[in-house]
Amino acid sequence: MRVLVIAGTAHRGNTRAVTDLFLEEFRSNGAETEEAVLPRDFDEICCGCANCILHGEEKCPHYAKVSPIAEKLLRADVIILATPVFVGSCTGAMKALLDHFAYMWLVHRPAEEMFGKTGLIITTAGGSGVKETVKLLKSNLFFMGISDVYSFGVTTMKMGGNYADYKDKDIIRGKVRRKAEKVIGSAGRKRVSLKTKLFFRIFGMTQKNGWNRTDSEYWRSKGWLDGKKPF
């Protein structure tokens, strides 16, 4: 099992502490792990040119920087989006990266490799915003074709990144272990939900109209307009 962590910040706080607990569980089960830490590994803002959608992802002005992370997405079995809550949502660096993957959404050119992967969203907050952040990131993963998405949110101001001295550390570790077991089990199932299949069919009907030639030619080359499916 290959696990990819996309960390929304390089700050080693609460979110990093929880993420490391998950990685311990995955590695103890033989998983290979790799990371993309933002903004260190990607620091661009989407300029809204839509070149990735209209003309191909290689036409993105930031393609050289974003393509290595896209490659990591495609080869991972489990994708972890880990971000603290910043002003009610994910970090700006996380949102900026996700904006660059618009072309991979089901409505455009979903990658065959994304169907059947497992997602995990890790987020922490000192107050509100955990549910809103999970909802946003889960939506992004769903529209990339990932059906099974788990979440782990912690609301606390006490951990301060120092998990070793955190009084509720045993409770957190127990919850992490149980959630990690579910993620590992899901990664072996490669399940594609009925909802994903339904959206794929609906968007396939729009591709037959050929609104965007780059998208429709992609679907046609895959045989998806003739009844074939990526799952």
Secondary structure, 3 states (H helix, E strand, C coil): CEEEEEECCCCCCHHHHHHHHHHHHHHHCCCEEEEEECCCCCCCCCCCCCHHHHCCHHHCCCHHHHHHHHHHHHHCCEEEEEEECECCECCHHHHHHHHCCHHHCCCCCCCHHHCCCEEEEEEEECCCCHHHHHHHHHHHHHHCCCCEEEEEEEECCCCCCCHHHCCCHHHHHHHHHHHHHHHHHHHHHCCCCHHHHHHHHHHHHHHCCCCCHHHHHHHHHHCHHHCCCCC
